[in-house]
Amino acid sequence: MTELSPQFDEIKELTCSIVKHLEQDEFELVNELLDKRLVLLKALDKSLNTTKLDEALTHAYQQFLLDIQQQDNIQLEVLLAEKSKLMAQSLQQKKTKTAISAYTSVKHG
């Protein structure tokens, strides 16, 4: 496990960084970090698949992946709520613009 710990740690750090940048609405940076994390996860998976895993390491890896998945699900829920809020605001703006246009055409009509 010790030789893989730096990979686990780097992926955890990236996950924390992703959360931080999501909270700051830095979505372009989040995409870059997600891509980097995916590359690291694939490399870690490849390393683990070429290594004879004992039960403890298998359990640790599974728990590690579940923790990442849980964190991602939380962030996904936050993003979906934000998306819904923005869509509602956009719809309200469209309704307002339509109402103003209708009023303007009646007033000048």
C-alpha positions, 0 to 999 in steps of 0.5 A: 500500500505504501508505494500506492499511497502517493497516488491515493493522496494526489487523487484525494487532493485533486478531489478536494481542489475540485470541490473548492473550485466548484464552490468558486464557480471556476468551471473551466479549471474544474474540467481540467482537474477532473481530466487530470484526476481521471488520468490518475484514477486510470493509472492507479487502476492499471497499477492495482490490476497488475499487482497481487492485491491482498484483502486489506488493499482491495477493501481500501481501494474500494472504500477510496473509490466509494468516497470519491463517488460519494463526494462527486454525487454531493457536488453533482446535486449542488450543480443540478440545483444551481442549474435548475435555479439558473434555468428558472431565472432564465425563464423569468427573464424571457417572460419579462422580456416578452411582457415588455415587448408586448407592452411596448408594441401596444403602447406604440401600436 
